[in-house]
């Protein structure tokens, strides 16, 4: 089914990123990472407005490996 895409604003695209518009069978990223950030850190838009009280980000990670990226499909 065709996709209808409205306004799009892309600020940056990294070397392992996927930017996709329309139909696709599968999307396969080639890297994985873990990011820790506090509340209000990943706001998007031109005029973000955040009201945060006390904030604490738990970065304790007891497991050694969370997930691995496996190549699937052609290529």
C-alpha positions as CSV (number, residue, x, y, z in Angstrom):
1,X,0.0,0.0,0.0
2,X,1.4,3.4,-0.9
3,X,2.5,5.7,1.9
4,X,1.5,9.4,2.0
5,X,4.4,11.4,3.5
6,X,3.9,15.0,4.7
7,X,6.6,17.5,5.7
8,X,9.9,15.9,6.6
9,X,12.9,17.4,8.3
10,X,16.1,15.4,8.4
11,X,19.0,17.0,10.3
12,X,21.6,14.4,9.9
13,X,22.1,10.8,8.6
14,X,24.9,8.7,9.9
15,X,26.9,6.1,8.1
16,X,24.8,3.2,9.4
17,X,21.4,5.0,9.3
18,X,18.3,4.0,7.4
19,X,16.0,6.7,5.9
20,X,13.0,5.1,4.3
21,X,9.9,6.5,2.5
22,X,7.3,4.2,0.9
23,X,7.0,0.4,0.7
24,X,9.7,-2.0,1.6
25,X,10.1,-5.8,2.2
26,X,12.7,-5.4,5.0
27,X,15.1,-2.9,6.5
28,X,18.3,-4.2,8.0
29,X,20.5,-1.8,10.0
30,X,24.2,-2.8,10.2
31,X,25.0,-1.5,13.7
32,X,23.5,-1.3,17.2
33,X,24.3,0.9,20.2
34,X,22.9,1.8,23.6
35,X,22.3,5.4,24.6
36,X,21.5,6.8,28.1
37,X,19.8,10.2,28.4
38,X,17.7,12.0,30.9
39,X,14.1,13.3,30.5
40,X,13.7,15.9,27.7
41,X,17.0,14.9,26.0
42,X,15.7,13.8,22.7
43,X,13.1,16.4,22.0
44,X,12.4,17.1,18.3
45,X,10.9,20.1,16.6
46,X,11.8,23.7,16.1
47,X,10.5,25.1,19.4
48,X,10.6,22.3,22.1
49,X,9.2,23.2,25.5
50,X,10.0,20.8,28.4
51,X,9.1,21.0,32.1
52,X,11.1,18.5,34.0
53,X,11.3,18.0,37.7
54,X,13.8,15.8,39.4
55,X,15.5,13.6,36.9
56,X,17.7,10.6,37.3
57,X,19.0,8.3,34.6
58,X,19.9,4.7,35.6
59,X,22.9,3.6,33.6
60,X,23.5,0.4,35.5
61,X,23.7,-2.5,32.9
62,X,24.4,-5.9,34.5
63,X,24.4,-7.9,31.3
64,X,27.5,-8.1,29.1
65,X,25.8,-8.1,25.7
66,X,22.3,-6.8,25.0
67,X,21.7,-7.7,21.4
68,X,23.8,-8.4,18.3
69,X,23.0,-7.3,14.8
70,X,22.7,-10.2,12.4
71,X,22.7,-9.7,8.6
72,X,19.4,-10.9,7.1
73,X,18.4,-10.9,3.5
74,X,20.4,-10.3,0.2
75,X,23.6,-8.4,0.1
